[in-house]
Amino acid sequence: MPKIPSAGIGVRFRKSTQGIRILTIMPGGPAETSGLLQVDDVVTEIDGMKTKPLGISAIIGLLCGPEGSDCKLIKLEAGTETPITVTRSSGVEIAIIPATDGKQ
């Protein structure tokens, strides 16, 4: 099993029909401190890669990276794709709910 880098953005997510759906924002993590992601946001792209066709391992690999590096996301807001950037930080939890949620 490949080693997962320890820096991430601090979210729990699940695969959805459009990409990944944010289930939880970790307190004090980069996603929370940036204020750019909310529970139920759908992320359609991570660092230039569409999330819909990717497996969980590939998504984790994209969300994680070197401490202090930028994670460039595209989130779906009211039918519009909005680019955001969250800086990865070490010591945040990486958690997945490995099922499609069925939400559009």
ChimeraX attribute file (.defattr): number of C-alpha atoms within 10 A of each C-alpha:
attribute: neighborCount
match mode: 1-to-1
recipient: residues
	/A:1	3
	/A:2	6
	/A:3	6
	/A:4	13
	/A:5	14
	/A:6	16
	/A:7	22
	/A:8	31
	/A:9	27
	/A:10	27
	/A:11	25
	/A:12	18
	/A:13	27
	/A:14	20
	/A:15	26
	/A:16	20
	/A:17	16
	/A:18	19
	/A:19	22
	/A:20	27
	/A:21	27
	/A:22	20
	/A:23	18
	/A:24	19
	/A:25	22
	/A:26	18
	/A:27	12
	/A:28	11
	/A:29	20
	/A:30	23
	/A:31	23
	/A:32	18
	/A:33	16
	/A:34	14
	/A:35	10
	/A:36	14
	/A:37	22
	/A:38	15
	/A:39	13
	/A:40	15
	/A:41	16
	/A:42	27
	/A:43	26
	/A:44	24
	/A:45	22
	/A:46	21
	/A:47	14
	/A:48	12
	/A:49	16
	/A:50	17
	/A:51	25
	/A:52	16
	/A:53	14
	/A:54	14
	/A:55	11
	/A:56	18
	/A:57	12
	/A:58	13
	/A:59	22
	/A:60	18
	/A:61	15
	/A:62	19
	/A:63	23
	/A:64	24
	/A:65	21
	/A:66	15
	/A:67	15
	/A:68	13
	/A:69	15
	/A:70	19
	/A:71	20
	/A:72	18
	/A:73	24
	/A:74	21
	/A:75	23
	/A:76	18
	/A:77	11
	/A:78	7
	/A:79	7
	/A:80	9
	/A:81	15
	/A:82	13
	/A:83	15
	/A:84	15
	/A:85	17
	/A:86	23
	/A:87	20
	/A:88	24
	/A:89	21
	/A:90	18
	/A:91	13
	/A:92	19
	/A:93	16
	/A:94	18
	/A:95	15
	/A:96	19
	/A:97	14
	/A:98	11
	/A:99	11
	/A:100	14
	/A:101	14
	/A:102	9
	/A:103	11
	/A:104	9
